[in-house]
Amino acid sequence: MSEASGAEARVAEMARLLSRATPQEARYVGRVAAQEMRIGLREGLLEEAIAAAFDQPVDAVRRALMLVGEPGEVALLARSGRLESAALHLGRPIRFMLATPVADANEVVRRVGSEAWIEDKYDGIRAQLHLDGSAGPRLFSRDLKEITISFPDVTEAAATLDHRVVVDGELVPYRAGSVLDFASLQTRLGRVNPSPELLAAVPVVLVAFDLLHLDGSDLLETPLRQRRAALEALRLPERTGERFLYSNLSTARSAAEVDEQFDFARERRNEGLMVKDPASVYQPGRRGLGWLKLKKALATLDCVVVGVEWGHGKRRGVLSDYTFAVHAAPDDDHLLTIGKAYTGLTDAEIATMTEHFKEITLRDFGRYRTVVPEVVVEIAFDRIMRSGRHGSGFAMRFPRIVRIREDKTPAEIDHLHTVERLFEVQASGRILLARGAGGETERIATTGGVEEG
């Protein structure tokens, strides 16, 4: 397949392969080609299988997979007894380290200990920058897709650096000392060579908070304290005209100090904190206890369910995905959709509601059906964004169902004026803390959304 010249030749080769395969084999050949091999196999079990197949220590397999990111390549290294040679490949993204949610400040102190490094939780797009000399800079998103072409302002600044690095950070829309609404950042995604007008309307900075590789040395197994020191020694804000900033760090040594930092973050209208153990190593794709996130919903809205969808995986066979709406105005009961959620309810609640939604279905479109708008749900969310996807003109970021409001009727749900007020409140005065040139703290205030260029 790799040697086939042109699309027609590759299609013909795939057709020949599928014609020789059994139906079951063809199913998985197609899924492999589409990079959709979701068969419920846990990564830990795969690591154990590779270790057992080639009589290698599972810890060595796990370390190699962390660095290489490709199970097939790790299997080849294991077969030849070369697991110790595994190394991070510049230009090939690795999975991002994830943060474990915690309930409160006391849990933070229990898990991290007497010294917790604290950052505001940035409201942007997680990004991994790979810079490999003459190969040029490349940017990858959290789903490991390349987004270099969408952010030339960031990559052009990175190209001025004379180091080989892999940096973990957050892309944030930033103009004249202000962070723009998250929805404005979405106008940059997927753009091939964005126009000068769009670059001027929505300039972007990379807020860097971790360094995974530096000039030939992988740093994933180096403690965060040392990785951060190496990151700051690069003086990225000064050398990139502040197209790169550093995440602002503060330290908490007690639950009371964590609570105080959380209150400060909420005063800046941010959703919460990232809490890190300065002794932690970088664990790609894992939710370890080295990084924690402490946040609470900024608000909730009472909405009515107007549509439901059959679930996936373990929720196949139940109507688990709810589309919901608010009223157009206090004196206008016209319904405007604002979001969709599929988390928050128990399996028992979903099963009960599935039968109810079947009974009140208005139109059945197969996977999706509209229902009589009578079920009121309380929805929590992290932020409200402008969106053309829904009739309300807004969308919720990370919506989840808090509960079914059996005590409320559809006449009592929230209306669009409430949504608009919440949007204005969260946009006004919101501040992100980051460190610029000379180590000075930047207080980046929000100005709201912008028109697409």
Secondary structure by P-SEA (a helix, b strand, c coil): ccccccaaaaaaaaaaaaaaccaaaaaaaaaaaaccccccccaaaaaaaaaaaacccaaaaaaaaaacccaaaaaaaaaacccccbbbbcccccccbbbbbbccaaaaaaacccbbbbbcccccccbbbbbcccccbbbbcccccccccccaaaaaaaaaccccbbbbbbbbbccccccccaaaaaaacccccccaaaaaabbbbbbccccccccccccccccaaaaaaaaaaacccccccccccccbbbbbccaaaaaaaaaaaaaacccbbbbbccccccccccccccbbbbbcccbbbbbbbcccccccccccccccbbbcbbbccccccbbbbcccccccccaaaaaaaaaaaaaaccccccccccccccbbbbbbbccccccccccccccccccccccccccccccccccaaaaaaaaaaaacbbbbbbbcccccccbbbbccccccc
